[in-house]
Each structure stands twice: as structure tokens, then as C-alpha cells.
Amino acid sequence: MNDHPAASRPRRGPHRDPEAHEAVLAATRALVAELGYKGVTMDRIASRAGVARMTVYRWWPNKAAVITEAVADRLAPQPAPDTGDLREDALLWLGNLVRTLTLLGDPSVVTGALTERGEAGRAELRDLLRAHAEPATALLRRGVARGRVPGDLPVQAVVDGWIGYVVYRTVFLGQEITEADLLDLLRLLPPSPSDGAAGGTAD
């Protein structure tokens, strides 16, 4: 009679030694920083971590899976900034999104690691962008409530436009986005109703 159900065992490979597991993730982060996403291989990861190549393959099916786990804790969005200035809040949020998608200076790290894992990876990329959209949506709605932007501002369309701009420039064009670029983007936000009213009363 089996008193130890198989369901309690890990699905892939034997139990991971915590020190070796962290050594592999640390080696992966270092190699990505040195060589870029394309330069990282499972052999190089194993060699840098000081573990057998087959050990790495028992724990992860490919380098995309290793890299995804190695950088996962750096991908979480920050809470919506609240400096009291809507445009400053939006600038901080945009800067965080750019840093996330250019993790370790290479836009291929995040997008490559996720998309090369097939549909599961693409779903994770969509989830990542949705998670980053939430703080932007919150700060814009707060701006509407405070009268910083018009009440009929299409919040979701603005957030989608911001994300689309950053993804297009960093991932598809491979271009660096500067703070000046982000400030130009934010100039597209309509002025607050009070600004318009003040301008309309001048004779």
C-alpha cells in the first residue's frame, strides 16, 4: 500500500537543491547581462553555475524557461505613483515600463524569453502588459477625479496607446526611449478643464 501519493512529488525532475537552483538563476542573470539573450545557452548556464548540463535540463526545458524564472521578480509593476502631479506620475510609470521591457539593457530578454516559450509565453507577456496597465489606468482615473484632465478622457485608449508606443519602439524597432521622448508623448494628454476655462476668460 502506498502511503505517499505521487501528487506530492514535483512534476519535472527531482527535488531542486536550493543552493544549486539559485546558482543557476544567478548565472543566468549574469550571462544575459554579459552576452544578451541570444548569447546565452544551456551549456553556458550550467558551466557558469557549476552544475551538470543535465541538471539544468531536468529543472527547465530550455533557456527561455530559465531566463523567464531568473528575471521574474524584476517584472512586477510598481504601484501607481502619486506625486500630486498627473504628468509626473505618468512619466514615472512610463519610465518603469521602459525599464521592464529593456531589462538588463536588452529588449530581447523579456520578449524573447516569453515569446519563445510558445503560447504559454505569449500569454505571460500579455498578462505582464495587463498588470503594468493597471497602475496607469488608476493614475489617469485619479487625474480625472481631481480635474487634472477632462472627464470624458478615454482612459483605456490612452493607456493602450502608451503601452503600444513603448512596445513598438523598444521591441520592434530596437530604439532607445529617452525621457524627452516620454515627455513628448505626455504632451498629447489634453489640458485640464480649469486650464481651458482660465484661457477662455482672458480678454
N, C-alpha and C positions, 0 to 999 in steps of 0.2 A: 504493500500500500504506500502510495506517495504522499508524504505529509508536507511536501514543499512544492506548491503549484508552479508550473513553468511560467505563469503570467508575471511572477515577481522578478523574473530574470530580465536583464536588458535585451532589447530587440537585436542590436547589432554588436557582435563581438563580445569579448569577456569584460568583466568589470574594469573600468578605467582607473589606473593608478593616478591619483590627484596630481602628484608632482610631475609625472610624465605628461599628463594631459595639459597642464599649464605650460610646461616647457614647449610643447608643440604649438600652442596658441601664441606664446611669446615669440617663438622662432618665426612663425608665420607673419606676425605683425612687422618684425624686423626685416624680413625678406621683402615684403611688399614695399616698405619704405625705401629699401635699397634698390630693388630691381623693377618695381612696378608689377602690376597684376600679371602681365604676360610672361615675365621672367621667373615667376615662382613655379616650382614643380614639386610634386610629392617627394621626389628624391632629395631635393634641396631642403625641404622642410624637415624630413627625417634626419638628414645629416646635421643640420644646424641644431636640432633639438636633442641629438644624441640618442635617438631611438631607432629601432629597426623599421625599415620601409613598410614591412607587412603590418607592423603595429599601427602605423598611421592609416593604412588601408582598412584595418579591422574596425577602426573607430569612425572613419569618414570615407565615403565612396570616391571622392575626387577633391581636387584642390579648391573648387568653388565652395564646397561644403565646409572645408576647413576655414577658408578665409571669411565666409559668412559668419561662422561662430566666433572667429577671432576678433571681428570688429563689431559684433552685435551690440555690445554695451555702449558703443560710441554713436549709435544711430538714433537713439531715442530723442524725441523733440524736447525742447525746453518749454517750461510754462510760458504762457503769453506774457510778454513784458508789459509793465505798466509804469512808465516814467512820468505820465501826465501829458505827454506829447504824442499824439497818434502817429505822426510820421517818424518820429524817433523809435517808437515801439515797432513799427513796420520795418524800419531799417535794421533793427536788431534781429527781428525774426528772419528777414531775408538773408542776413549775414550767416545766421545759424544754418539755414537750409543750404547755402552755398558750401559752407564748411563740411556739412554732412555728405554732400554729393561729391566733394573733392577730397574725401578723407585721405590723409597721408599724401596730399598733393596730386592725386591721380584720380580723375573721374571714372576710370575703368574699374577701380577697386570695388566700389559699391555696385554699380550697374552690371559689371561683368560677372561678379561673384553671384549675384542674384539671378540674372537672366540666363546664365549658362546652366543653371540647375533646372531648366525647363519650366513647365507651367507652375510648379510649386515656387520656384524662384521668382517668376514674374508676378505671381500672386503676392509674394512677400514684398516686392518692390511697390506694388500698388498699395499695399497696406502701410508701408513706410511713408509714402507720399500722403496718404489719407491722414495718418497720425500727425504729420507735420502741418497739414492744412488746418487742423482743429485750433491750434493757438492763433493762427492768422484770422480765422473766422471769428474767434472770440474777441480779438482786439479790434476788429473792424465793427462788430456789433456794439462793442463798448463805445467806440467812437461815434456811432450813430446815436446811441442813447445820450451821450454827452453833448451832442450837437456839433461835433467836430467835422462831420461830413453829412451830406443830405440824407434825409430819412429814407428816400427811395433808392439809395445806393444798392446796386446788385451785388451783394457781398460775395456770394458764391462764385459769380463770374469773375470778380476781381481776384479772389484767391486763386482760382484756376488759372487765370492769366499770369499771375506772379509765378506760380509753380511751373507753368509751361515755359515761361521765359527762361527761368533758371535751368530747367532740364534741357531745353533746346541749346542754350549757349554752352553749357558745361559738357553735356553728354554727347550731343550730336555734332556740334561744331568744335568741341575741344578748346573753347576760348576761356580765357580768364575773365571773371567778372569782378570789376573794381567797385569800390564804394561810390565812385562817381556814376557808374552805370546804374547802380541801385537807386541813387538819388534821382537820376533822370526818370527811372521807372515810376518812382513815387510822385513825381510831378504830374503824372496822369490822374492822380486822385483829384476829384472835384473839391473846390474850396468849401469851407463850412458855410452854412446858411447865414451866419452872422457876418462873415466877411462880405458876402454878396449884398446884404442889407446895408452894411456900412458904406459900401461903394456906391449904392444906389441913392443914398441920401445926400451925397455931396453935390453942391450946386456951384 
